[in-house]
Amino acid sequence: MNKVKVRYEAASLMELQEKGRVIAMVKGMEIGIFLVKGSLYAWRNVCPHAAAPVCVGVVCGTRLPSMVYEYQYGREQEIIRCPWHGWEFDLTNGQHLADPNVRLRGYEVETEGDQVYVLI
């Protein structure tokens, strides 16, 4: 049985382009909407580890796989770090960087004109 998704106004595209992220109240939930390399992603503002407001964390990159004694940094502006315990999540798929079984709860995003909508 397919559930019909309802779209909710969440932000303006201009605001996202200026700030990179917006935390919107949608249907009683805080949802972080992120603009990552031209694509939009929406995540519930709850860290699966300890229910911290993950979407207010630092948006950064991370250390890439490399040889011993080498340090390679990459994926700039694609990773969010939870402000409470430092857990890192991929903003493009919600997956925890160390444990693929842990992920953020995501929502579909649509745009129409300058308006950004979250589908729930």
Order of alpha helices (4+ residues) and beta strands (2+ residues): beta-alpha-beta-beta-beta-beta-beta-beta-beta-beta
